[in-house]
Amino acid sequence: MKVLQRYFRAEIVRSVLFTLAAFLALFAFFDLMNELPSVGRGGYKLQHAFLVVLLGLPSYAYELMPIAALIGTIYTLSQFAARSEFTIMRVSSMSTMMAAKALFKIGLLFVVATVLIGEFVSPKSAEWAEQLKLQSKGSSISQKFKTGLWSKDVIRTDGTTGDIIGSRFINIDEIRSDGELEGVKLYEFDRNLHMTAQLHAKRANYQGNHVWRMAEVVQTDFVNGASTEDITSSIATKSFPSKDLVSEITPEILSVLFADPDHMSAYNLWSYSRHLAENNQHSERYDIAFWKKLVYPLSVFVMMALALPFAYLHFRAGGVSLKIFTGIMIGVSFQLVNTLFSHLGLLNTWPPFITAALPSSLFLLVAMAALWKIERQ
């Protein structure tokens, strides 16, 4: 069995990697065609377009890994069936369960690769691609919003710890490509939603440890309980050349606001979802994306289980090209169902885990039903 395991692994890994490379080349070509109209605008040159396309490949590799595993496994098993190798393996006492275990061990390699790409490589490469675009074009992130970027934070007694004593709304005109904030406005409220202070800063830079250093600050304090006749006494305005702001909002949280949740790491999704929950904001979209991030790599096992029945189809029952085409249709269907359930779960407020796991569970049931039918025959 060890010899067969090594033979299975070598053939399937080769086919899956070839399939993945073919898909990446195809998507890279389409992305390059999409980037070419932007070449020449500002400092955006052809080499920047090539680098942006290259940095986008890890995200495609993460998304396409289950489909590549499906098509590569179907091709390999179909070749075994066409050359009667699989028939010989079955005659040599290899049961369906043994074949499934062999595919499971091979699938572990692709699951680990998918997790590493999705958790560490893809988020960073997507972030670098966005920064490269901004730097080369000389633009800022939040220029796409007419009123700037808005975010919500809580005010605690001791920085980021202690009891919550109020809330803070933050408005940012622009976020530069180097992370500097320009045109920062803060609106602070107490627990009863009475405005206590308003701050305007020309710019702010992150100093680490949840500290933002604001420059050219104008602070207006509002004293609650002052009489309406003496309104001027309830307002105090101060100016500071610089002032530190302790906030739970970090550059990582700000970058989440512009990132596609499907391209974020599970840790960043969990961190931002917790931040939204603490500020009584809706986090369903990020909760679903978080569970999808945990469940999606396991879909490699589902796709390889769907490929196993193709080994029991004799070559005369359908050519290899027909089987590969069927595999492509199954892979496309899986992606469509996965995306559809994400939107349905968000609209119908389904539990995030159920929303993320249901598509893979349905396709796994189909694979088990196909294997059961083959066993009965």
N, C-alpha and C positions, 0 to 999 in steps of 0.2 A: 504493500500500500504506500510505503514511503516513496518508492520509485514513481508510482502513479501521481502522488501528491506533487512531487517536483516537476513532473511532466505537465500536469495541469497548470501549476503555478507559472512555469516558464511560458507556456503558450498563451494563457489568458492575460498575463501581465503585458506581454508583447502586443497582443491585439488591443487591449484597453488603452495602452499608451499611444499606439498608432491612431486609434479612433479619437482620443482626446486631442492629439496634436493636429489632426485634420480639422476638428471643430474649431480649435483655437485659431488656426490659420484663416479659416473662413470668417470668423467673427472679427479678427484683427483687420482683415481686408475691408469689411463693411465699416468698422470704426474709423479706419484711415480715410475712407471716402467721406465720412461724415465730418472729419476734422479739417480736411483740405480747404473748404470755404473760409475757415477762420485764419488760415495762414496769411501773413502779411498785415494783420490787424494789430496795431501796437507793436510790441516786440515779439509776437508769436510767429516763430519761424517753422520751417519744415522739420528740423530736428526736434523741435518741441512737440510737434504732432506725432512723430514716431515714438518719442519717449512716453507721451500720454497714452498712446495705444498699447505700448509695452507694459505700462503700469496697470492697465486695465485687464490684462490677461489673467492674473490670479483670481479675480472675481469671477471671470468666465470659467476658469478651471474648477472653482468650487461649485458653481451651479451645474456644470456639465458632467461632473464626475459620476453621478449615478447613471446618467444616460450612456456615458462612455463605457461604464462597467457592464451595462445591459447589452449594448451592441457588440462590444468586444467578446463577452462571454457567449453570446448567441453565435457569433462567427466561429469561435473556436470549437464549440460543441457541434455546430453544424458540419464543420470540417471533419471532426471525429466521426460523426454519423456517416458522412459521404464516403470516407475511407474505410468504413466498417470497423474502425478502431473502438468505438464505443460499444459495438456489439460484442467484440472480443473481450472488452473489460467486463461486460455484464455476464458473459459466459464464464469468466474467471472469478465469479462470485462477488462482483461489486454490485451491491444493492443500491436502490435509490437513496436510502439514508446515508450510505457511505459517500455517494457522490455529492449529496447535499453538505455533508460535513467537510468534504474537500473544498467545495466552493466557499463555505463559511470561513475557513482558515485563510483562503486567498482574499476574501472580502475584507478581513480585518486589516490587511495592508492598505486597501483603498479607504477604509473608514478612518484610519489614523491619518492618512495623507489629507483627507477631506477636512478633518478637525484642525490639523495644523495650518492648512491654507486658510480656512474660514476664520480661525481665531487670531492668527498672528500675521499672516502674509497679506491677505486680501484687504483688511481694514487699513493697514499702513500704506499699501500701494495706492489705494483709492484716495487716501488723504494726501499723499505726495502728488498724485496726478492733479488734484484740485488746486493745491498750492502752486504747482508749476504753471497751471493755466492763469491763475491770478497774478503771479509775479511777472510772467512774460507779457501779459496783456495790460499790466499796470492798473488793475481794477481791484475793488474790495468786495468782500463777500456780500454784505447786506445792502448793496446798491439795488438788489432786485426787489426790496421792500420800500414802498413809498413812505412809510412812517418809521423806517428803521426796524431794528430787531427788538422784540419785547420778550421779557422773561420775568419769572416770579421767584422770590426767595423768602426765607423766613428770617426773622431777627431773634437771636437768642441772647440770654444774659451774659454768656461768656463765649463770644465768638461763634464757633460752630458747635458748641456744647451748651448744656444748661437748658433751662426752661424757655419755651417760645413766648416772647413778649410782644410780638407784632409781625407784620409782613412788609415786604419791600417789592415794589415793581421797578424793573430796570428797563430803560430804553436806550438803545445804542444806535447811533447814526451809521457808523461804518466799523467793520472789523478788517483791519489791514491784513495782508498776507503773512506778516511777521507776528501776528497775534495781538498787536496793539489796538485798543479800542479808541474810537474818536467820537466826540459828541455824546458823552454819557450823562443820562438824567436818571436820578433816583427819586422815588416817591415812597416815603415810609409812613406806615400806619400802625396804630396800636391794636390791641385785641378787639376793640370796639369799632374798628375801621374808621377812626378819626385820624386825619392826616397830622402827623407830628413834625415832619421835616421834608424838605425838598432840596436836592443837591444837583448842581450842574457842574460837570467837569469837562475840560477841553479834551483830555485824553486820559487813558489808564493803561497801566502795564502790570502784568501778573508777576508777583515776586515769589510765588511758591507758598506752600502751607496755607492755602485759602486766603491769601492777602493780595489785594489789588492796590497799587499806588496810583492815586489820582492826582493830576496836575491842574493848576489854575481852577480851584474849586470855589464855587459860590454856594453857601449853605443858608437856607431860610428855615428857621424854626418857628413852629406854630404852638402857642400856649393854649391848651384846652381850658375852657372855663372862663376865659376873659369876657368882659362885657362887650356887647355890640357897640355901645357908645364910644368906647375907647379901643377901637379895633387896631390902631397902630401899636398899642402896647402889647398886643398878643402876637406880634410878628417881629422876629429878630433876624437880621441878615449879617452874615459873617463871610469873610473871604480868607482863603488859605492858599499859599503857593503850592502846597502838596498835602494830601491827606490819605491815610490808609483806610481801606475798606475790607473788613473781614466778612467773607461770604462763602456759602456752600457752593456757589457757582464757580466753576473752574473753566479753563480753556477747553478741556475735554468735553464738558457739558455743553458749552457753546458750539463746539464743532458738531455735536450730535444734531443740533437744530437744522443743519444743512446737509446732513448725511442721509443716505438711504438706509433705513433700518435693516434691510436685507444684507447690506454690506458692512454692517458693524459687528464687532466682536460680542460674544455672549456677556462678557464682563461689563462692557460699556452699556449694553442694553439693560442689564440688571441694575447698574448704578443709576442710569438716567430714569428708569422706571421707578426706582425707589425715591429719587428726587421729586418726581411728579406726584407720587403718592403722598409724600410728606407735605407738599404744597396744595393738596386737595385738587389736583388736576387729573384729567383723564390719561390713563397710561395703557389702555387696552391694546393700542397698536404696537407698542413696544413690548408688552407682555407676550403677544402672539409671536412677534419676531424673535423674542428670546427663546421661547419653547421650540420654534421652528429651527433655531440655531442648534438646539440640543438634539432634536429628532432627525433633522435632515441628513446628517452623515449615516444614520442607520438605514436610510432608504437604499443605500448601496446593497445591503443584504437582500432587501425586497426585490430590487432589480435583478440581482443574480439568481434569486429563487424563481423569478419569472422566466429567466433564460434557460433554466434546467430542462423544462419539458421539451424544448426544441431539440435536445439531444436524442429524444426517443422518436422523433419524426424521421422516417426513412428519406433518403435523398430524393427518391422518386415522388414523394408526397409534396415536394415543393423545392425549388432551387434555393441555393444559398442566398442569392440576391433577394428573393422573395422573403426569406426569413429575416434578413437584415432590414428590409423595408418594414416588415411587421414590427421589428424591434424599435425602429425609429418612431413609428406611430405610437407604440406603447410609451416610449419615453416622452414624446410630445404630450400625450394624453396625461401622463403623470404630472408634468409641469403645469399644464392648464388646470387640472383638478386641484393641485397644490395652491396655485394662485387664487383660484375661485373660492376655495374654502377659507383662505385668509380674509378675503373681502366679506364673505358671508358671515364668518365668525365675528368680524368687526361690526357689521351692520346689526346682527342679531344678538350681540353680546354673549356669544357662546364662551364657555370656559377656555382660556388660552391653550391649555395642554390638549384638550379634546380637538380644538381647531387645528393645532399643529400635527397631531398624531393620526387624525382620522384618514387623510388621504393614503398614507403609507399602510395603515391597517387594512383599508379596502383592497389595495393592490396585493397585499400579502395574502388576504383571503382568496383572491383570484388565483394566485400562484399555488396555494395549498389545494384548491379545488382542481386545478389542472394536473397536479402531481397525483392526487387521489384518483382521478379518472384514468391516468396512465397506469397506475398500479392495478386497478381493477381489470384493465385490458391485458 
